[in-house]
């Protein structure tokens, strides 16, 4: 099957083509039995654009990588329309300028788009001169052959009229989707096209299912957001009931996640570690006690689990810049 995409540049390039095994892999996860093309420009000595691709009657996989000292533009053409494309930004940043009055997109690494392309030309700018993109394309005539998951996925971005481009929202790729992408393009031990074609037909539905779920808001990102919100709500409730936040072990028990996973959740939310977050909440509660009661500092220290006031002074002063007594006196004087 001929390659579904053609790439051009707004300057002259020399193209070298390599049969499978004739060129080093483009990606850390190389595709078996794939062809490679390299593009060089005499006017730009350090310019190199490389693509690794595999195509059969159902699907085209195209991995492209650009490396240039200056920003440049690659123009993506496809001969058959419409075509359904899963585009993944693996490394770097790119600028997509859709035809007509569409809003340009500059997705960060790890972003996935699912689109139905009906025009014939799409410029892709490499603002930093480097980057790596993955395209997985299926011709519209093959939707039923690929499977119902792909048909349902296509229905999610259906446009009216059918001749117009339909581009789904940007999807931050979660670990599940990335694992399925890697499993799809880079299986181990495959030596024959027959085996790779069978692998693609078996694995594509799982990939489509993952993308479909993410388009419907069932991504790992949404799960993590909900989980973090539940953890914060638990901490709030514990503090209301007991006057101070829970210990980290209690939070881990409530969340039913590992310490590493909890740290990743807090890094994506408050931007600090769970321990630092709980300590800050604890010190704020201590401050409230100091300013709203006349309890001795050593009793407040014991109430919050410190052996004595000296043990509480160090983290308190580091956080507020004043010792508990200094803060209380400052409040009284004001």
Secondary structure by P-SEA (a helix, b strand, c coil): ccccbbbbccbbbbbbbbccccccccccccccbbbbbbbbbcccccbbbbbbbcccccbbbbbbbbbbcccbbbbbbbccccbbbbcccccbbbbbbcccccccccccccbbbbbbbcccbbbbbcccccbbbbbbbbcccccccccaaaaaaaaaaccccccbbbbcccccccaaaaaaaaaaacccccccaaaaaaaaaacaaaaaaaaaaaaacccaaaaaaaaaaaaaaaaaaaaaaccccccaaaaaaaacccaaaaaaaaaacccccaaaaaaaaaaaaaaaaaacccccaaaaaaaaccccaaaaaaaaaaaccccaaaaaaaaaac
